[in-house]
Amino acid sequence: MRTITGLLSAALLPLFLLTGLARAQTVSGVISGRVVDSGGLAIVGATVAIVNEANGARREMHSSETGDFVFPGVLPGAYTVIVQSSGMKRLERRNHNITASERLAIGDLQLEIGAVTESVVVTARGAMVQTQSQERSAVLTSDQMQTVQSRARDFLSLLRVLPGVVHDPAPGTGSTDMLGITVGPKVAGLRGEFSTFSVDGLPMNDLGNTDTLYNPINMDALSEVKVLLTNYQAEYGRGGGAIVNAVTKSGTQQFHGGGYVYKRHEQFNANSFFNNLNSVAKPRYRYATGGFTIGGPIYWPGKFNSSRDRLFFFFSNETLRGDSPQNLVQVTMPTQIERAGDFSQSLDVNGRLIAIRDPLSGGSFPNNIVPPSRVNSNGQKLLQIFPVPNQLERSITRGNYNYNFQEIIASRKHNEVFRIDLNASAKIRMYFRGSIWRESNEGYRLGGGQPGPSWGYLAVRAKYFDDSGSYNLTQVISPNLVHEFSLSAHNSGELSPSAFPEDLQRLNRSKIGLTLPQFNPQLNPFNLVPWVIFGGIPNAAALRTDGRFPKVGADTLFAFTDSLSWIRGPHTLKFGFYAERIRQAEGKDSTYAGQFDFSRDVNNSSDSNHTYANAILGNFTSYSESSARNGIEARGGSFEWYAQDNWKVSRKLTLDYGVRLSYFIPDFSGDGKGAFFDPARYDPSKRVVLFEPALNPQNQRVARNPLTGQLLPLPFIGAIVPNRGDIVNGTVLQGTSGYNSAFVNNRGVHWGPRIGFAYDPFGDGKTAIRAGAGMFYSNRGGGGGSNRNPPSQFTPFSYYGSLTDYISTGSVLSPFSTTSAAISNETPTIYNMSAGVQRDLGHQTVVDIAYVSTLGRHLRQLKDINQIPYGARFQPANLDATTGRPLVDNFFRPYAGYTSINFKDNSGTSNYHSLQVQANRRFSRGLQFGGAWTWSKTMDFTSTNDGQWAAYAPRRIWNYGKSSFDRTHILAINWQWDVPGASKVWNNLLVRKAFDNWQISGVVSFTSGAPYGVSLTTVEGADITGGGDGARPNVRANANLPKSERTVARFFNPDVFARPAVGNRGNAPKDVIRGPGINNWDFSIFKEFPVKERARFIFRWEMYNAFNHTQFFSLDTTTRFDAAGQQTNARLGAVIADRDARRMQGSLRFRF
């Protein structure tokens, strides 16, 4: 079969190359219709012209023998259609709005008998039924972008009004308040990584986090946003999911432009529910956005472009300043007396004293106080770095935190967009668009700074930039043959140095007297203190930075597209090719400062029963430190070509079918340092041996070489015995014979058939029955290797050691982690199916009802193939004879010498089924509205790329369930109403000025809550399963409460959970409960003040969450059981976070 596929591909490729090269996200659309006489009979040979109402560009053709006409390659905009035929009156229909990638069927154009010099002029109606294609698509018009509320003024947030779209960003993130880095919504039950965000057809997704737009564009530079939701034609591809294409504005025959300013201030805000509960004042919240646009013809009267119909320009600038308050962070800091070794007031969540165990005696310390002689000075200095607790009211915290922190990120940004359009001739049109983005942010919760929970450890100044350009050419070879070409590129980068030099001094080891040496100090040029992790108490704090600090990175993408459209009788054929090349440079990343983990571990004989007491005693669970600091230098690309046909079988029936062929180059390391663990290459006869625990003649615990019997100091326990076995057993280096640079198979050419139909049962253009299906592929599956794998970069882990002697192992390595992947490298594949009906209800309103399904196959996820099996720690052979406790897992992992081996496996699935209902009234005066209701269910194993799934537990039970972005019901309604002028009733100057030209708009959203799982912890830190994929509580009944019984303190029933017995992993699924939903109302009111006929001021006031309805967001889902099986977390089931309270914004705009 593969041989046949290869032969067919080889045969078709030259044909496509000869007929033109293709587009990835085509910006242009198609206008079609039919010329008839008053009796409905076709008029053959009528002259049909379309004229761009903005710049006067004109195209002509003649109607066919069936009276039909088709204009392919039409750029978005408003067009006038002019029809002339001998013996008939001239017909002129204005205001046909075609959006990007749209197939606009304008229906029958009926000519009346009369002289050609007589004219009939009409204005086209608003929203139209799609009678020519089956794709599920939507458009956000220029009016909607100006009126639909978007606090951050980013076009991705506007997608929330579309069917099948889940837009529920975490509150307190910068993208919800200010244009900038934005995580895209989830569309049609797919992971965000499958969506493509483009500007003028140029993909702008971040190459590392492909669900994220790092390089935005201001909304005043956009004319529309076209969204291909599902089931689109073969000419579109790349990501496999939704294609969001923002189209920039162009200049017109008249000069147009304006200026604007937007302002927000905390005095207009309401405080959040949990800020009020914790007595935290409203944070500083100040934003100022200013900008201007200008566009028009480039001409010199009497010398160049005097008719102003050839050369045009457009320019936009937007500057942003903002102070962005982040979420309230709540963590548990060590108290002042705990830092001195006094744990006499250290209570658990039930108010019971946590007994501090003496590792030497096995009993408790007297009075729960560590004697001064036992306090490790380095561990104490690490605790001293933390700020002191500031929230000690246990009636509020319930013992889950003692410190509140809410930071304000200061941001400075600006964006410039420019575009030049040239109508070189009646047959050649082209444009170039450039964009510049600059951004600087100062704070902790930023890339390169402190990972969450960010409580104020190390501030960075995160700088981002993006430069992009796109050249587009449309050539009308003949009325029936149109050629389109584009060449685009964008380059983005990021840099995150320290914001304040004094922070580097405050966290310098030498400056604070910390004497904790490193194995590789050269990797830590600022001599920062080690990373420190704590665990075993609720919301433990941590000391760490981003592993890339100070972060440096860059992405570069080149895209080449070309297409040829050919009208042949009833067929609209299109052929093409798309090429993409990427370069991704991520900053040098590693555990450069070393990392101590002081978390509780019942299998650690030195554990004290409290994570901060472990630090005071200097006893850690693990220590890790990298041997190098490599930066990702990824390279990849894709080539896609297609053929498609839109066949008007009859006046009522149109078939839309085609095939897209895709060839993807998996990502590989451009620096040649890639390494990859291949399980098939692992040789058990070459496995390494670890130093084992033993007792010396003085009955002291030491390490022993099992090969020679040599005794060594305690820190060597678990380290790798030198000169025995292959230390990188099973690892393959880049360039090894039999492996390509990406280490995984290139799957060759993929065939993506698409087929659909649109049927107009009554032939009047007011009803359409539409259905379709297709296969789609993602071009960003990724490769298998990494230059951060050993031997290019080691990050060994040593366990159960002390701050006093961990460094004594010297150059002897401990086990380390690595990554692997399925060499088969199946390509992520999407299957779309939809069937529905559209109907024009009159009053320029179209209703659409459809079933939409999306099936994901070969989705990327991870599993740890070096995880120990369930019960392994309970086996007698795996016990440490010197302590009676289990040995460290590394002694009995499947692949000796390694810790975790995250195996990338494209074997996940997802299933989405939905009923989607929408109604739209667009391009209309007086009232425009849109409403979308989606009733759906999304099921999957993991909800993101590289989501972790089970190695041993039955995955259908352990992992399969409702997706994290499953929302049963989503209802979004948006409207824009031009309030009737009062001067129609009482016409005088005062009334006209005060009561005319008002407009009201709004967005109402009702959304079901997200699914939540429930986790398991125990008071004594018990090992329930002895290995495997972990444990969950047993669920004895439905945890969801009726709506009438839900409260802030008890949103779900915490009494239905039980502690599983030892050896039992529990029965809880991944989706136990449904969280709080959304009930949100946004409003805007506008007032225009006309100055002249074409100039006006516009005042606008916006209210987000206008009624200040508390929108709860997150829940406490952590069960905590004592040894008797009693659930002790008093906060279980409570709401612990909320979305934004009411926000207001005012703006003033001048437009001409």
N, C-alpha and C positions, 0 to 999 in steps of 0.2 A: 504493500500500500504506500509506504513512504517513497519507494522508487517511482511509482506512478505520479505521486504528488510532486516530486522533484522535477519529473519530465514536463508535467503540465505547467509548473511554475516557470521553468526555463523557456517554454514555448510562449507563454503569455507575456513575460517581462519585456522582450523586445517590442511587442505590439504596444504596450503601455508607454514605453519610452519614446516610441515613434509618434504616438498620438498626443503626447504631452505628459507632463509630470504633475503630481497631485497636490491637494491641499489637506492639511490635517484638520483644521477648524475653519471651513470656508466662511468668509464674511458675506459674500454676495448671495443673492437670492434669485428667484425666478418669478416673473409676472406672466400669467397666461389668461386667456379669455377666448371669446368666440364672437364673431361679428354676424349678426342676423338682421333680416328685414322685419317689418311690422308683423308679418305672418309667421315668424320664427324660423324661416328658411335661411340657410347659410349664404353669406355673401362672399364670393370668391374674389381674391385679388384686391380687397380693400387695403388702403394704405393706413397702417397703424403706427403711431409714434408714441413714445414715452418721453416726457420731458421732466428732468429733475427740477423741482420748483425752487430749490435753493441756489443752484449754480447754472441752470439753463442747459445742461448737457442733454443732448437729444439723440435718440436712436429710432430707426424706422425699419419696418418690414411689411410684407403683404400677407393677408390672411390666406390660409391654405384652401384646398378644394372642399374642406369641411367647414370652412369659416374660422378655423382656429388660428391662434397666434401664440407664440411663446418667446419671451425675452429672457434668456439666461444671463448670468453674470451681472446682475443688477445690484449696485451698491445700496445699502440701506438709506432710506429717506422717503420724502413725500414726492409723489410723481403725478403729473397730469397725463392722462391717456387721450390722444386725439385720433379720431377715426374719420377717414374721408373715402367716399366712393361715388362714382359718377351717378348722377340722378338722385343723390341722397343729400340730406342736410348734414353738415359737418357736426360731429359729436365731440364734445370736450368734457371729460370727467376728471375732476380735480381731487386732490387730497387722498390719493391711494398711498397709504403708508405701508411700505415693505420693510420688514425687519431683517436682521442678519439671518442668513441661512433659511429664509422662509420661502415657501412655494405659495405665492399669493394668487389664488384663482379669483378673478374679478367677475366671472360669470359672463352672461350674454350681454353684449353691447348692441342695443337695438337702434338701427338707423331709420329715420323717417324720410318719406319721399319729399323731395324739394331740391332747390338749387344748392350747389356746394357753397355758395356765398352765404347761405343762411346757416346759422349755428344754433345748436342746443347745448347749453352749458349747465352741468349738474355737479354737485359735490358728493363725493363717495361717502357711504355710510361708515360707521365705526367698525367694531370687531366683526370679522368675517369667518364663516365656516370653512374648515380645511377640507376641501373636496378633492385635492390633488395629491395628498400624501398621508402616510400613516403615523409619522413620528409623534412622540409625546414631547411637546415643546411649550415654551411660554416666553413672553417678552415683558421686560420692564421698560416702559416708555420714558421719554425725557420728562414728561409731565409727572409720571409716578416717581421718578428719581428726585424731582424737586419737591414733591408733596408728601410722599410716604416717609414716615419718621425713621431716621437713622441717626442715632446720637453720635456715632463715630463717623458718619458720612462715608461709609464704605459700602460698595455695591453688593458685597456678599451678604450683608445683613438683610438686604431687601428680599432675598430669596425666601425668607420666612413666610411670605404671602402666597407661595406656590404650592401646588399639591404634591404630596409625597416627600416633602422637605422637613427634616428635623433640624431646627436651629435652636440650640439650647446651650449657649456658651457658659462656662463657669463664671459666676459673678466675680467682680473685682479684678478681672483681667483687663489689661490696657486696651485690647481690641474692641471691647464693648463701649468704650468711652472716647476713643481717639483713633483716627486713621493710622494704621500701622500694621504690624504683624497680625494676621488674622487666620484662625483655624476655620476652614470651610465647613458648611453644614453637611449632613448626611442625606443622600438623595436616593429614594427608591430602595431602601433597605441595604445599601452598599456601604462599606467602609469609606471614610473620607479620602483614603489614599487612591481611590479609583477615579475621583473627579479631576477634571482638567479646568484650571482657571486661566483664561487667556485674555489678552488685549489685542484687538485687531488680528486675531488668529494666532498670536504668538503665545505659547504656553509660558506661564509665569509661576508655576508651582515651585516651592523650595525643593531642591533635589534630595535633601536629607529627610525632611518631614514633608512628604508629598501631599499631605492633606492641608498644607499651610501655604498661604499667600504671604510671602515676605516682602513683596515689592508692589505696593498698592498704587492706585491712581485716583486722583481726586474726582469726585462725582461731577463737578462742573465742567470737566473736560470730556464727559461722556454724552453721547446722543441716545444710547439705549444699551440694554443688557439682554442678550438673547441666551436662553437656557434650553439646551437639548437635554431633556430629562432621561428618556429611554427610547429604544427602538428607532434610532435614527438611521439614516441611509449609509451606504457603504463609503461615501466620500468622507465620513467623519470617523475618527478613531482615536488612537493613542492610549488613553487611560482605561477604557472599558466602561467607565461610569458616565455621570453627567458631564456635559461640556458647557461651561459658563463663559460666554464670549462678550466682553465689554467692547463696545465700538466707540471710538473717539469721534468728537465733532470735527467738522471741516468748515472752511470758510464758505461764504455765500456771495451772491452778487451785490448784496447790501452789507454795509458794515454793521456788525452786531457785537455786543459785549456787555460788560458791566463789572461792578465790584461788589464785594459783600464782606460782612463781618458777622461772626457768631460768637456769643459770649455765654459762659456758664459760671456760676459762683455758688459756694456752699450755702449762702444765705437763702437761696431759693429751694434748697433740698430739704427733704425729711431725713431724719436719722434712721438707721436700720434698727430692726427689732433687737438683734443681739448686741449691738452697740449700746442701746438703751438698757438692756438687761445687765450688761457688765459695766454700766456707768462710764462708757467711753463716749466722749463728745464727738459731734459731727466732724469728720476729718476735713482738712483743707481740700477744696475741690474747685479748681479754677482752670478754665479753658478759654482760649482765645484763638479763633480761626479767622484768617483774613485771606482774601484772594481777589483775582480779577481774571477776566477773559476778554479777548479781542479777536475778531475774525472778520474777513472780508476779502475783496479782490485786490490783487496786486496789479496796478495799471498806471499808465501815463497817458492822460487824455491826448488823443490825436496822434500818439506815437506807438503805444504798446497796449494791447488788450483793452482798447477803448470801449468795446462792448461788454467788458467785464464778465466774460464767459469762458476764460481759458485758465487763468492762474489765480489761486486762492491761498490764503494762509489762515491759520488759527493758532492762538497761543493762550496758555492758561498757567497761572501761578497760584499756588496755595501755600500759606505759611501757617504753621500750627505751634502753639505753646500750651502746655498743659501740666497740671499737677494731678496725677492719677492715684487716688486712694485705692489700696489693694484690700483684699479680704482681711478680716480680723483673724490673725494667727494666734492659736492657743496651744501652748506647750507647757510641759512640766520641767521647770528649772530646779537644779539643786538648791536647797535652802542654805541660808548662812550657816546654820549649825551643822548641816550635813557636810559642808565643805571642810568643817573642822573634825569630822569623823563622828559627830553626834547624831544618831538616828533615833533618839528617844521620842521624837515627835513625827516620825515617818509612818504615815498611815496608808492603808489601801483604800480602795473606793468605797468600802463599807465602814471606814473609820476604825479599822482594827490595826493594831501595831504590827508592822512588818519586822519579824525577828531577824536580826543580822547574825548570820552564821560565821563562826570562827573556823576557817579552813584548816587550821592546825589542830584544833581540839575536836572539831566536829560538833561542838555545842554552840550556844549563843554567847555573844559578848555580854558581859555584865552591864546592865542598864542600857543595853543596845548602843553602847559607845565604843568605838574603836580606840584603843589606847594610843596616845601620841607616839609611842615608840613603834607602832605598827603602821602609822600613816606614811604612805609613799609620797614624797614631796612632789614628784613629777605628776602623779595622778591628781594630787591636790591642786597643783597649778593649772592643770587642764580644766578642772571644775571652776577655778576662779575666773576663767575667761567669760563664763556666762554672766548675764545680768541677774540681779536678784529678783525673786518673785514679786509681782505687783498686784496679784489678785488672790487673796487668801480667804475669801468668803466661800466656805465649802457648801453652803446652801445653794449657791449658784453653780460652782464648779463640780460639785458632787465627787470631788477627788480626782477629776480627770485632767485638770491643768491648774497652773498657778501663775501663769504669765500671759498677758495680752500684748500683742504687738500689731500695729497697723501702720504700714509704711506708706509714704507718698512718693511715687516715682515722678521725677521731673523730666519732662520730654520737650525736645525742640526738633521740629521737622519741617521740611518743605518739599514741594513737588512742582516741577515744571514739565509741561507737555506742549509740544509744538507739532504742527502738521502743515505740509505743503501739498496742495492738490493741483494737478495739471491736466487739463483737457487738451492734449497735444494736437488732436485732430478729432474729427467726428468718430473715428474708429479706435483711437488710442487714448486711454486715460490712465493716470498713475498718481500715486501719492507716497509720501514718506512721512512717517510719524516717529518722533523721538520723545523719550521720557527720561527725566532725571529725578531720582528720589534720594533724599538725605535725611538721616534720623539720628538723634543722639538722646539716650535715656540714662538717667542716673538713679541707681537704687540697688537693692539687694536681690529682688526676685527677677533676675534677668539672666539671659544666657551668658555664661562665663562667671556668674556670681554664685550665690548660694542656692543650691537645690532646696525644694520644699521639705519640711516647713521652714520658710525663710523668716527668721526672727531678728535679723540685724547683725549678721556676722561679718560680712565683707562686702562693701559696696563697690560696684563697678560702674564705669561709664560705657555703656553698650552703644556702639555706633554701627549703623547699617547704611549701605548705599546700594543703589541699583541704577544702571544705565541700560536702556534698551532702545532698539530701533527696528522699524519694520518698513520694508519697501514693497509696494503692491502695484502690479501692472495688469490692466484689463485691455485686451486687444480684440476688437470685433473684426474678425477676418472676413466674414460675410454675415448677412442677417441670420443665417442658420449655424454659424460656426464662431464660437467665442473662446479665446484663450486667456487664461489667468495665471499669473506668476507672482510669487512673493519670496523674499529673502529676509530673514529676521534673525536677531540675536539679542540676548541680554546677559549682562554680567552683574552679579550681585556679590557683596562682600560684607564681612562683619569683623568688628574689633572690639574687645572688651577689656581694657586695662583697668587697674584700680582707680576708683574715683577720688580717693583721698590718700595721699602718701602716708599720713599718720596711721592709717589702718594697717599698712604693711609693717610699721614699727610696732604697733600694738600686738600684732600676731607673729612677731619675729621670735623664734625660739631663744636666741641669745638674749634679746632685750628683756624677756620675762624670766630668764634664769632657768629655762627648761633644758635638761641634759638628757634628751632622748635622741641618740644618734641614728643615722640612716645608713642603709646599705649603699644607696646611690644618691648622695647629697647633691651631685651635679644636676640632677633633674629638678631640684627645688631651688632655683636661683635667688628667690626672696627669703629663703630659710624660714618658710612659714611653719607654724605648729602642725603636728600631724592631724589628719582627719580622725574624728572620734565618733563612734556610733554607740548609742545606748538603747537598751530594750528590756522589756519586762515590766515596765510601768506605763500607764496610759500617756500617750503623746510625749514621749521622751524627746528631749532636745538633742541636737547633734552639732558637731563642729566639722564643717567641710565646705569646700568650694567645688565649683564645676571642675572636672578633671582637665579641662582645656584652658584654665586660667593661666595667664591672660589670653583670652580666646582670640583666635584669628581664623578666618575661613572665607571661602569664595566659591560661587557657583557660576558656571558659564554654560549657556545653551545656544546652539546654532540650529536653525530650522530652515529647510529649503522646501518650497512647495510649488506645484504647477498643475494646471488642469486644462482640459479641453472639453467644451460642451458642444454637442452636435445635435441640431434639430433635424430629424429625418422623418417626415410624415408625422404620424402620431407618436413617435418616439423622441424623448429627450434623453440623449445618451451623454454620459460623462465618464471620462477616463483620467487616471492621474497617479501621482507618485508623491510620497512624503519622505523626507530624510531628516533625522535628528541626531545630533551629536552632543554629548554632555561631558563636562569636566566638573568634578566635585572635589573641592579641597576643604576638608574639615580640620580644625585646629589640632595640634599635638595633644593627645589625650592619654592619661595614665593615672595610676595612684601615685602621683609624683611626690607627695609629702609623707607617704606611708599612712596606714589606717589601722587604728586600734578599735576592736569591737569589745565593749564591756557588757554586752547583753547577758541577761540571765541564761544559764544553761545547766539543767539538772545533771547532765552527764559530765560536767566539769567539776572535778573534786575540789577545785579552788574557788568555786562559786560561793558568794556570801549571802545569796537570797535577795540582793538589791543591786541594781545596775550601778548606782552612784557609789555604793559601798565597795563594789569591785574596783572602781577607779581609785578610791581612797587607799585600798590595799595594794593597788598596782597589779591586780590579776585580770588578765584579759582572756576573752574567749578565742579571739584570733587576731593575728597581725598580718597585713599584706603590704607589699611595696613593689612597684614595677621596676624592671631593669632597664627600660628605655621609654621614650616618649615619642611615639610615631603619630604623624598626622595622616588622615585618609587622603589618598590621591586616586579617586575613582574615575574610571573612564567607561563609557558605554554609548549605546546608540540604537537606532532602529531605522528600518526601511519598510515602507508600506506602499502598496499600490492597489488600485481598485478599478472596477468597471461597474457601471450601474445604468439602469434604464427606467425612466418614468414613462410608462406606456399608457396613453389614453385609448383604451380598448374601444370605448364607445363614449357617447356623450355623458353617460352616467357613471361609468366604471373606469378607474385608473389603477393600474398595477405599478407597484414600486418595488424593484428587485435589483439585486446586485451582489457582488462579492468583494471583500477586502482581504488582501493577502498581506501578511505581516511577517517580518523577519527581525528578530530582536537580538541584540548583542548584549549578553549579560555583563554586568559591571565587573571590572577587574582593577587591580591595584596598578596605577601607572608608574609607581616607583620601583616595581619589580620585587618588592619585599613581601608579597602576599604569601600566606601559609594557610594550610587547610588540613583538618584532621579527617582522614578517611578510615572509617571503622574496618573496612575490608583489608586495610594495610596493617592493622594492629596485629603484632605477633606476640602471643602469650609467652613464647619462649624467651622473649627479650624484655619482659616486663621488669620494671625497676623494683627494688626492695626498700622498705622504709625502716628507719631506726625504730625499735620497739621499746615499750616501757619495761623496766626491770628494777630490782632492788639490789643495791650494792651490799658488801659485807656489813656495813653499818646500818643496814635496813633503811637506807635512804633511796628515794625514788630517783632513777637515772635513766639514761638512754642506753640501749645496747645494739650493737651491730649484730644482726642475727646470723651473718655469714662467718664472722670471726670471733664473736663473743666479746669484743672490745666494749668497754663501758665509756660513755661520754656524758657530759653535763645534761641536765634535764631539758634545756631548750631544743636539743637534737631530736627528741621524740617526735615522730611523724615526718622528719626530714628524709630526703632521698639519699640512700647510701651511695657514695661516689663509686664510679668505675664498675658499676654492675647494671646491665641492661641498657636499653636505648631510652634516654631521657625524654625524647620526643617521639616515642614509639607510635607509629601510625600517622605521623605528620608528613605532609607533602609540601615541598617548596615550589614557588612559582618557577616555571621552566622545566619541571620534572617531566620526563618523557611519558607520554600517555595521558597528559592532562593539559587542557588549554589554560589560558591566563586566568580565567574565572573559576577553574576547577570543576565546573558543572557543565552539563551538556547544553549545547545550543540546539534548541528543538527544531530548527529549520523553519520552513515556511508554514504559517498557520492560515487556514482558510476560514474566513468569517462570512458566511452567507447571510444575507438580509432579504426579507420578502414581506410585502404588505400590500394592502389595497385600500382604496377609498371609494365608496359607492354612494352616489347621490340618487336615492330611490325615486325622487319626484322630478329630478332634472331642473330644479329651480334654484340650486345653490344654497338652499336654506337647511338642508339636512344632509348629514354625512354619517355613514356607517363605516367605521375604520377598524382595521385589525392588522397586526404584524408580529413578526418574530425575527430573532437574529442572534448571532454569536459575536461576542466581542472579547477582546484580549487586552490585558494590561502590559504596557511596554516597560514597566519599572519593577520587574520581578527580583532584580538584584542578583549578584554573584554568590559564590560560596566561600571565598577566602577573605582574609583580612591581614593587613600588615601590622595589626596589633595582636596577632596570635604568636605563640612561641614557634620557632626560636627567635623571630624578629623582635618580640617583646614578651618577656615573662612577667607574670604577676603572681608570685608564689604566696601561699597561705601557710602560716604556722599557727598551731592551736594550743590553747590552755597553757599560756606562758605568763611571764612576769615582766614588768617594766624594768626590772633590775638586770636581767641577763639575756633578753631576747636577741640581742645583737651578736651574741657569742658564737652563733652558728657560722658566721663569716660567709664564705662563698658557697657553702653547702646549700643546695636548693631544696625548697619544700614543694609539695604538689601545687599545681597551678591550673588555671582554667584555660579553655580554648573554645573554638567554635567549629561547627561542621555544617554540612547541608546534604540533602539528597542529591546525588549526582544526576539523577534523572531529570530534575529541574523542570517539572511540569509548569506550563505557563498558566497564571491565573486567568480563568475563563468566566465570562458572564453570559448568561442566557436571558434574553428579554422576551416577554410575551405581553401583548395587550390587545384588548378589544373594547370598543366603545361606540357611543353615538354622540354626535354634536347636532344641536338644533338652534337655529336662529328664532328667538321668541319675539322678534320685533323690538322696537324701541332701541335698536342697535345693541342688543344683548344676546350673547351666545352662551348656551349651557352645554357642558360636556360631562358625560357620565361614562366611566370606563373601569374595567378590571385591568390591573397592572401587576405583573409578576416579574420578579428578578431572582434568578438562581445563580449563586456564586459557587464555582468549583475550582479546585486546586488553589485554594487561598493559602497565603503564607502564614505560618505560625511556628512556634518553637516548642521543643521539648528537651529536657535534660536527659540525655542518654546515659549519663554517668550517675544518675540518681540511684541510691541504694533501694532495694525492694522493701515493701512493707514487712515489718517484723524482723529486719536484719539485725537491729541493735539488741533484740531480745535473744538472739542465738548465743548459746554458751561459747561457741568458738570465737565470737566477736567481743568477748568481755576482756577488760584490762585486769589481769591477775593482781596488779599492784593496788588497785582501788576498788575492784568489784563493780565498777561501772563500765558501760560500753566504751570500746575504743573509739577514737575519732573515725568518722565515716571513711576517710581516705584509706584506711587499712583494708576495707572490704568493698570498695567500689568496683564496678565491672572493668574499668580501664585504669589500671594502677598507674600512679604518678600524676594523675589529673584530678582536679576537683570537679567543677561542673563542666559539661560539654554541651553547650546549647546547640541543638541540631535544628537547622532550618528545614522545614518540611512543607512543601506545597500540597497539602492533602486536606485542608479545611474546606468546609462547605457552609453555605448560608442559603436561607430560603425566605423570600419575601412575597407576600400576597396582599393585595389591597383593593379596596373600592375607592375610587377617586371621583369626587363631584366638584365641579367648578362652574362659576358663572362670571362673565366678564362683560363690561361695557366700557370700551376704550375708544380713543380718538373722537370723543364726543364733547359737546359743550353742555354746560349746566351741571351734569352729574356723571362722573365716571366712578366705577366701582369694580371690585373683584372679590370673589369669595371662593375659598377652597376648603373642602372637608375631605379628610383622608381617614379611612377606617382600615387599619392594617395590622399585620403581625410579622415580626422579623425574628428568625431563629438562626443561631449560629453556634459554633464551638468557641471561637474567640472573636472579639469585635474590632481588633486592630491588627495590622501587620506586626508580626513577631509577638503576638499574644501567646502566653504560655498555656500549654495543655498537658494533660496527664501522660506520664510515662508508664504507669502501672494500673491506675484505677480505670474502670470501664468508661471510656470517653463519652459514650452516648448518655451515661448517667451523670458523670462528674462534670463534663464541660458543655454538653449540648443544652441549650435553653434559649430563653428570650435574650436578644442582643442588648447590649448596654444602651443602644440608641433606639430600641423598640418603644414606640408610643402608640397605644391602641387608637386613640382619637386625636386628630389635629384639626382644629378649625381656625382659619385665619380670614378675616374680612378687612378689606381696605377700601376707603372711599375718598372722593374729592368732590366737594359741592360748591359751586359758584352761587353764593347767596344772591337771590334776586335783588336788584337795586331798589332802594326805597324811593328813588326819584321817579320811578314809574307811577307811584301813587301821588307824590308831592314833589314836584320838580322845581327846586331852587338851588342856588349855589351852595348854601349851607348843607342841605340834605345830600346833594351830590358828593360833596367833599367828605362828609362824616359817615354816610350810610350806604354809599355805593362801593363796589369793588371789594367786597369781603368774600373770603373763601374759608371753608372749614374742611379739614381732612383728618383722617384717623386710621388706626390699625387696632383691631381687637383680636386677641389670641387666646384660645382655650386649648390646652394640651395636656394629655395624660402624663402621669409621672413616669420616671425611669424605673426599670427593674433593679432590685438590690439583692445581693447575696448576704449571708450572715456568716461571720468568722467565729473561730473558737479559740479561747485562751483559758488558762487555768491559774488559780492563785499560786499554786506551788510549782508552776512551770513543768507540769508532768509531760512525759513523752508518751503520747497516746498510741501512736502507730508504730514506733520503732523504725521509721523510715517511710519511703514511698512519697506520695504526692500530698501528704498532710492529712489533717482531720477537720471535719465540720461537725457542728452539733446535730443531734437528732431532732427532727421536727415531728411533733406529735399531733399537730392540728394546723388549720389554716391561720397563719400569723396576721393576715390582713384584717383590719377592723372595719366595720361599717362606717360610713362617713360620719354618721351622727355621734359615734363614739371616739373619734380621733381628737386628740389634743396635742399641744406642743410637747408635753411631757410623755405622752403615750400615743404615738402615731400608729404603731402596730403593737400587737400583743406579745410582750416579752416572756409570757408564762408558758408558751407552747414549746420551748426548747429544753432539751435535756442533754446532759453530759454523756457521751458514748463511753462504753467500757473500753478498757485497755485492749488494744488489738482490733478495735472497731473504728473504721474511718468516719462513721456517721452517715446519715442519709439525706442531709440537706442538699437540695439542688443548687445550681448557681443563681437562680432567680426566685428567691423565697417570697419577696414582698414587692409591692409597687409603691414608689416614693411619691412625694408631693407633686402636684401638677402645676400648670401655669394658668392664671386668670388675669390677663393684663390688658389694660386700655391705654393707648397712646393717642393724644390729640394735638392738633395744630390749628392755629387760627392765623389768617393772613389778611393784611389790609394793603391794597395798592393805592398809591398816590400818583396819578398821571401828571406828568410835567408837560409833555408834548405828545403828539400822536404816537411816536415810537420810543418815548422815554418815560420811565416811571420809577418811583421808589416803592419798595415792598418791605413792610414790617411784618415779622413773623414771631409768634410765640409758641413754643413747643412744650408739651408736658408728657413725660414718660412715666408709666405707672401712675396715671393722672389721679386715680382715686386712692393712691398710697395703700393699695391692698398688699398685705404682707405676702410675699412670694417665697415660701419655704423651699429649701434647696437640698439639704443633706441630712442624713440620719445617723445615729449611733447604732451600728449593726454588729458590734463586737460583744459576743457572749463571754462571760467570765465565771467559771465554776470553781467552787472549792472542792476539797477532797471528798466531802460528803455528797457532792452532786448538786449543791444549791447554787443557783445563778446569782451572782453577787454584784454585777454591774447595775447600779441603781439607775443609770442613764440609758440603759438599753431600750431602744424603741423611741427615744426622744428625738425631736428635731434639733439639729445643732448648727445649722447655717441657713442663711436666707439670701435671696436675690436682692437686687438693688431696690431701695425705697424710691419714692418719687424724686425725679430729677426734672429741672426746667432749663430751658435754653431760649434766649432771644437772639434775633438776627435782624439786620438791616441790609437791604440789597438795592443797588441801582442797576437798572437794565435798560439797554437801548437797542 
